[in-house]
Amino acid sequence: MPINKNVFRILFWLSLSIISIASIIPQFFPQYVKVSPDFSFRLDYVLHFFSYFLLASFLTIWKFSKEKKYKHILFITIFGIIISSIFEIIQYYLPSRAFNPYDMLSNFSGFIIGLILSMVLLIMKRKINHKNKFAELQ
């Protein structure tokens, strides 16, 4: 079954819009989550990671093609660096937000892992489809 790229285009623009809005409004959730008396972690880093993971996944599935794969990988990577940097730099100038390089690292890590996993899944899907088409010919 072919992938409907329009669905992923819409999901990409929707997730980019949500990330844009979430980057400029004040935080409304606790930053630290206490798992045990001795261990806590920053919830916002996890949210940054997964939101950019999804953003990269949607963009990769929408834009990636086997004909121009290296060009698309470069474009998607540069886009991820620029967009995660821009949103963090904007927060520096907002009185209700603060610049945090670890947020940018979480953004970029999620983006790169989303890009890589999406590419692997697309390549695996193409190989399975190719194998199925070959089997049908025999």
N, C-alpha and C positions, 0 to 999 in steps of 0.2 A: 504494500500500500504506500503510495507516495506521500511525502510530507507536505502538508498545506502550509507553505511559507507565509501566507497572509496572516494566519493565526499567530505565528511567531513574530511577525512584524508588529501586529497590534499589541501583543504581550510585551514586546520590547519597549514600545512607546509608552505603554501604560506603566511599566515598572520604572522607566526613566522619569516619568512625571511624578510618581510616588516618591522616588528617591530625591528628586529636586525639592518637592514640598517638605519632606521630612528633614532635609538638610538645612532648611531656613527657619522652621518653627522651633520654639523651645522644646527641650526634651521633656516628655511627660511620663517617663517610666524611671524606675530606680536604676542607677548605673551599675551597682554591685548586687550580685545575687549570692547569698550565703548558702552554700551547699551543706556545710557542716561548721562546727565552731572554729575549725582550723583552716577551712578552705572557702574562698569566695572568688568569683570571677566577674569581669565586666560584661554585662549583658549587651552593651552597645557594640562591643567588638564583634560579638557573634552575629548581631543584627546587620552590622556593616558587611561582614563576610558573606552572609547568605543573600542579602539583597543584591550585592554586586556579582555573586555567583549566578543568580537567576538572570540578571541583566546580561551577563556575558553569554550565558547559555542561549537565551532568546536571540541575541544578536548573531551568534555563531550559526545557529540553525537557520536563521533567516537569510544571512548573507553568504555563508560558506558554499563554495562550489568546487568540484574537483578540477575544473579547468584552470581556475585562477587561485588555487588554494594558498600559495605562498603570499600572494598579494593581499588576499583577504585576511590571512593570519596577521600580517604586518599591520593592516588597517585596524583590525579589531584590537590588537595589542596597544597601538598608539592611542586609539580612542579610549581604552580603559585607563591608561596613564593620565591622559588629559582630563577626562571627566572626573576621576577620583581626586585629582589635584585641584581642579577648579572648585568643586564643592567644599573641600576642606579650606581652601584659601578664602572663599566667600565667608565661611564661618568665622574667620579671623576678624572680619569687619562688622560682624553682627554682635550687638551688645548681649543678646541672650544665648549666644553660642561661643565656642572657643576652638581655636585651631589645635588639633592633636595629631602629631605625626603617626601615632599608632593607629588612629582611625584610618589614615591614608594607607597604611600598611595592610590593615584588615580589608579595606576596599580593594586594593590592588591584588592581594592574595586571593580573595574570593573571585575576582575577575579572571585571573590567570587560570585558576583551577577549574572554573566554569568553562572557560575557553577550551582547555585541554580535554576535559571529560566530554564536552559536547562534540568535539572533533573526533574523539575516539569512538563515541557512539554512532556518529554519522558514518564513519569509515566502516565500522562493523556492520551497520545496516546495509550499506552498499555491497559489501562482500557477501552477505547473506542473500540479498536480492540477486546478485550476479550468480551465485551458486544455484539458487532456485531456478533462475532462467535457464542456466546450463542444463540442469537436471530435466527440465521440461522438454528440451530439445532432443534428449536421448530417448 
